[in-house]
C-alpha cells in the first residue's frame, strides 16, 4: 500500500464522522414527503360508515387530513385538539383510518367523539402507502385544489397547532385569496 493508501482509513473515518455529526442536528419529526406541492393520490374507497368516497368528496377549501387508528395511543392524545377544531368550525378535518378494523374504528369514534367530516377506511393500508404514511398519527394540510402543502408526523397538540398549523393555514388562505 502506497503513501496515499495509508490515508484512506483516515479519510473514510473523517467522512463517516461528518455524516454522523450532521445527523445529530436533523429534526427527527421532519420526515420528507415526495407529495408536498403535489395533488393527493386518487382514491375510491369507503368511509368507516361504509359510504363510497373519492377525491370529489374532499372539501373545496383548505383542510386537514389526519391519519389515525383505534390502536394508536398518540392519536388519543391529539384527539381533543381535533375535537376542538371541529366544534369551532376552524377548518374541515378528513380522517384516514389507517390499517384498522372498521368495527374498532367505529367504537373508538363513538367513545371519543368524531371530529371528522368523514373518515376514509384504509384497512389494507394501500391508500396510506400512496400518501407516504410512516404510521399513525400523521396530519397533512391540503389546499382547496387538493394539493398537499404540509405534512406533520407525530401528535398534533395545541402547541403544534398554534406554532405550526395556524401560521401555515393563514399563509395558505392569504395565497388563495390573491
Secondary structure, DSSP 8 states (H G I E B T S, - for coil): --HHHHHHHHHHHHHHHHHHHHHTTS-TT----TTTTEE----EEEBTTS-EEEGGGS-SS-EEEEEE-TT-HHHHHHHHHHHHHHHHTSSEEEEEEES--HHHHHHHHHHH----S-EEEESSSHHHHHHT--SS-EEEEE-TTSEEEEEEES---HHHIIIIIHHHHHHHHHHHH-
